[in-house]
Amino acid sequence: MHELWFTALMNQYLAGPANALLNAVGQPAANPAKPWTNYMAMEILVLAFLVLIPLILRPMISVKKPGTLQQFFELIFEAIRGQAHDVIGHGSDKYIYLFLTLFVFILTSNLLGMIPTFEAPTMYPAVPLGCALITFFYYNWAGITEQGIIGHLKHFAGPMWWLAWFMFPLEIISHLIRPMSLTIRLYANMFAGEEVTLSFLALVPLVVPVLVMLLHFFVSILQAFIFTVLTMVYVGGVVAHEDH
C-alpha cells in the first residue's frame, strides 16, 4: 500500500514510540521500521486538529460578537443537541458530549480524504470499528447506570414476559451485531466514495470529478450524521423507562 507523506514523516521520526506502544499491547508491528500505517497517521492528524481548534477558538469566544468559527460550532452543537432531545427526550443533555465527539471526529475524518495527499481514516475498517465499539460499550454502560443491571437486562426480554424466552437470545444477537453493522456502513461508504472519486479523477480530470467530490462531501456529512443518530437511538432505547 502506498505510504502517504505524512505517514512517512511519522515513521521517520516517531517509529520508536509507535513500536513501544504496539509492543506494550502485544501487537508488534509487521515492519518495525514503518510501524505507522496510513490510517493511524491520519487518525492522529484528525485528533491533533480537533485538539488545536479549541485552543484557537477559546480566545476568540464572544457573547456579543461571535466569530464565524464560533457560530459554526454553535450551530453543530445546537443541531446535535436538538436531535438528541428528539430521539431520547428528557435527560438527553447528559449524553450530548459523546454524540458531539463522535459526530465531529467522524465528520473531520471523512472530510480529510477530500484533501489531496491525505486519506480518510474512516475508509479503513479499524477506525469505524473503534467508534462502533465505543458506542456499544457506552450505551450499555448508560443503560446499566440508568436502569441498574436487572432493569437493563429487562430491555432484552421484550414487552411480553411470556415471550421472554424467545426474545432474549434474539435481542442479545441483535445487540452484538450492532458494532459490525455500524462499522460496515461507515467503512463501506467512505471506501467506495474514495475509490469512485479517484477513478473519476483518473478517467475524466475536469468538471466530472468536481461533481463527484460534491457527492462525496454530502456522503461524508450524511454518514457522520447517521452514525451519531444511531448512537442516540441505541442510548435512548436502553435509558427509556417502561412508563414513558
C-alpha positions as CSV (number, residue, x, y, z in Angstrom):
1,M,0.0,0.0,0.0
2,H,1.2,3.5,-0.9
3,E,2.7,5.3,2.1
4,L,1.4,8.9,2.5
5,W,3.9,11.6,3.0
6,F,2.6,12.4,6.5
7,T,2.8,8.7,7.4
8,A,6.4,8.6,6.1
9,L,7.3,11.6,8.3
10,M,5.8,9.8,11.4
11,N,7.7,6.6,10.5
12,Q,10.9,8.6,10.1
13,Y,10.8,10.5,13.4
14,L,8.3,8.6,15.6
15,A,8.9,5.0,14.9
16,G,10.3,4.4,18.4
17,P,7.2,5.5,20.3
18,A,4.9,3.6,17.9
19,N,6.9,0.3,18.4
20,A,6.9,0.8,22.1
21,L,3.2,1.2,22.2
22,L,2.4,-1.7,19.9
23,N,4.7,-4.0,21.8
24,A,3.1,-2.9,25.1
25,V,-0.3,-4.1,23.9
26,G,1.1,-7.3,22.4
27,Q,0.7,-6.3,18.8
28,P,4.2,-5.7,17.4
29,A,4.4,-4.0,14.0
30,A,4.9,-6.3,11.0
31,N,7.6,-3.9,9.9
32,P,9.3,-2.2,12.9
33,A,10.9,0.4,10.5
34,K,7.4,1.5,9.5
35,P,5.1,0.9,12.4
36,W,2.7,3.8,11.5
37,T,0.1,2.9,8.9
38,N,-1.8,5.4,6.9
39,Y,-5.0,5.2,8.9
40,M,-3.1,5.5,12.2
41,A,-1.3,8.6,11.0
42,M,-4.5,10.2,9.6
43,E,-6.3,9.5,12.8
44,I,-3.6,11.2,14.8
45,L,-3.7,14.1,12.4
46,V,-7.5,14.4,13.0
47,L,-7.1,14.2,16.8
48,A,-4.4,16.9,16.7
49,F,-6.6,19.1,14.6
50,L,-9.5,18.7,17.0
51,V,-7.3,19.5,20.0
52,L,-5.9,22.5,18.3
53,I,-9.3,24.0,17.2
54,P,-10.5,24.7,20.8
55,L,-7.1,26.3,21.7
56,I,-7.5,28.6,18.7
57,L,-11.2,29.3,19.3
58,R,-11.1,29.9,23.1
59,P,-9.5,33.5,22.9
60,M,-12.0,34.4,20.2
61,I,-15.1,33.4,22.0
62,S,-17.5,36.3,22.4
63,V,-21.1,36.5,23.5
64,K,-21.8,39.9,21.9
65,K,-19.8,39.4,18.7
66,P,-19.3,35.7,17.9
67,G,-17.0,34.9,15.0
68,T,-17.7,32.7,12.1
69,L,-15.9,29.7,13.5
70,Q,-17.7,30.1,16.9
71,Q,-21.1,30.3,15.1
72,F,-20.3,27.2,13.1
73,F,-19.5,25.1,16.1
74,E,-22.5,26.5,18.0
75,L,-24.7,25.5,15.1
76,I,-23.3,22.0,15.2
77,F,-23.8,21.9,19.0
78,E,-27.4,23.0,18.8
79,A,-28.2,20.7,15.9
80,I,-26.8,17.6,17.7
81,R,-28.5,18.7,20.9
82,G,-31.8,19.2,19.3
83,Q,-31.6,15.8,17.5
84,A,-30.6,14.1,20.8
85,H,-33.6,15.6,22.5
86,D,-35.9,14.5,19.8
87,V,-34.6,10.9,19.9
88,I,-34.0,10.5,23.7
89,G,-36.2,13.1,25.2
90,H,-35.7,14.4,28.8
91,G,-32.3,13.9,30.1
92,S,-30.6,13.8,26.7
93,D,-28.1,16.5,27.6
94,K,-26.1,14.2,29.9
95,Y,-25.1,12.2,26.7
96,I,-24.6,15.1,24.4
97,Y,-20.8,15.2,24.7
98,L,-20.4,11.7,23.3
99,F,-22.7,12.4,20.4
100,L,-20.8,15.6,19.6
101,T,-17.4,13.9,19.9
102,L,-18.5,11.1,17.6
103,F,-20.0,13.4,15.0
104,V,-17.1,15.9,14.9
105,F,-14.5,13.2,14.8
106,I,-16.2,11.1,12.1
107,L,-17.0,14.2,10.0
108,T,-13.5,15.5,10.2
109,S,-12.1,12.1,9.4
110,N,-14.4,11.7,6.4
111,L,-13.6,15.2,5.0
112,L,-9.9,14.7,5.4
113,G,-10.0,12.3,2.5
114,M,-11.1,15.2,0.2
115,I,-7.7,17.0,0.7
116,P,-5.1,15.9,-1.9
117,T,-2.3,13.7,-0.5
118,F,-4.4,12.7,2.5
119,E,-6.9,9.9,3.2
120,A,-9.9,9.5,5.3
121,P,-9.1,7.2,8.2
122,T,-12.7,6.0,8.2
123,M,-12.1,4.3,4.9
124,Y,-10.1,1.7,6.9
125,P,-12.2,-0.8,9.0
126,A,-10.2,-0.3,12.2
127,V,-11.3,3.3,12.7
128,P,-15.1,2.8,12.2
129,L,-14.8,-0.4,14.4
130,G,-13.2,1.7,17.2
131,C,-16.0,4.2,17.0
132,A,-18.6,1.4,16.9
133,L,-17.1,-0.3,20.0
134,I,-17.1,3.0,21.9
135,T,-20.8,3.3,21.0
136,F,-21.6,-0.3,22.0
137,F,-19.9,-0.1,25.4
138,Y,-21.2,3.4,26.1
139,Y,-24.9,2.7,25.5
140,N,-24.7,-0.5,27.6
141,W,-23.0,1.4,30.4
142,A,-25.6,4.1,30.1
143,G,-28.4,1.5,30.4
144,I,-26.9,-0.1,33.4
145,T,-26.3,3.3,35.1
146,E,-29.8,4.5,34.4
147,Q,-31.8,1.2,35.0
148,G,-29.4,-1.0,37.0
149,I,-28.2,-4.4,35.7
150,I,-31.6,-6.1,36.2
151,G,-33.5,-3.2,34.6
152,H,-31.1,-3.1,31.7
153,L,-31.5,-6.8,31.1
154,K,-35.3,-6.4,31.0
155,H,-34.9,-4.5,27.8
156,F,-33.6,-7.7,26.2
157,A,-36.7,-9.6,27.3
158,G,-39.2,-7.7,25.2
159,P,-42.6,-6.2,26.3
160,M,-44.4,-9.5,26.9
161,W,-43.0,-11.7,29.7
162,W,-44.3,-14.9,28.1
163,L,-42.1,-14.3,25.0
164,A,-39.0,-13.5,27.0
165,W,-37.5,-17.0,26.4
166,F,-37.7,-16.2,22.6
167,M,-36.9,-12.5,22.6
168,F,-33.9,-12.5,25.0
169,P,-31.5,-14.5,22.7
170,L,-32.7,-12.6,19.7
171,E,-32.0,-9.3,21.4
172,I,-28.6,-10.4,22.5
173,I,-27.7,-11.4,19.0
174,S,-29.1,-8.1,17.6
175,H,-27.1,-6.0,20.0
176,L,-23.9,-8.0,19.3
177,I,-24.4,-7.3,15.6
178,R,-24.7,-3.6,16.1
179,P,-20.9,-2.8,16.2
180,M,-20.4,-4.8,13.0
181,S,-23.3,-3.0,11.2
182,L,-22.0,0.4,12.3
183,T,-18.5,-0.5,11.1
184,I,-19.5,-1.8,7.7
185,R,-21.9,1.1,7.0
186,L,-19.3,3.8,7.6
187,Y,-16.3,1.9,6.2
188,A,-18.0,0.7,3.0
189,N,-19.5,4.2,2.2
190,M,-16.2,6.0,2.8
191,F,-14.1,3.4,1.0
192,A,-16.5,3.4,-2.0
193,G,-16.6,7.2,-2.1
194,E,-12.8,7.4,-2.1
195,E,-12.4,4.8,-4.9
196,V,-15.1,6.4,-7.1
197,T,-13.5,9.9,-6.7
198,L,-10.1,8.6,-7.6
199,S,-11.4,6.6,-10.6
200,F,-13.1,9.7,-12.0
201,L,-10.1,11.8,-11.4
202,A,-8.0,9.3,-13.4
203,L,-10.6,9.0,-16.3
204,V,-12.0,12.5,-16.5
205,P,-9.8,15.1,-14.9
206,L,-12.1,18.1,-15.5
207,V,-15.7,19.0,-14.4
208,V,-17.0,15.5,-13.6
209,P,-14.6,14.9,-10.6
210,V,-15.9,18.2,-9.1
211,L,-19.5,16.8,-9.1
212,V,-18.3,13.5,-7.7
213,M,-16.4,15.3,-4.9
214,L,-19.5,17.3,-4.0
215,L,-21.3,14.0,-3.7
216,H,-18.5,12.6,-1.6
217,F,-18.8,15.7,0.6
218,F,-22.5,15.1,1.1
219,V,-21.9,11.4,1.8
220,S,-19.3,12.4,4.4
221,I,-21.7,14.6,6.3
222,L,-24.5,12.1,5.9
223,Q,-22.5,9.1,7.2
224,A,-21.3,11.1,10.3
225,F,-24.9,12.1,11.0
226,I,-26.3,8.6,10.6
227,F,-23.7,7.1,12.9
228,T,-24.4,9.7,15.5
229,V,-28.2,9.3,15.3
230,L,-27.9,5.5,15.5
231,T,-25.9,6.0,18.7
232,M,-28.6,8.3,20.0
233,V,-31.2,5.6,19.2
234,Y,-29.2,2.9,21.0
235,V,-28.8,5.1,24.1
236,G,-32.4,6.2,24.0
237,G,-33.5,2.6,23.8
238,V,-31.7,1.5,27.0
239,V,-32.3,4.5,29.2
240,A,-36.1,4.7,28.5
241,H,-38.3,3.7,31.3
242,E,-41.3,1.5,30.8
243,D,-43.7,4.2,32.0
244,H,-42.6,6.5,29.2
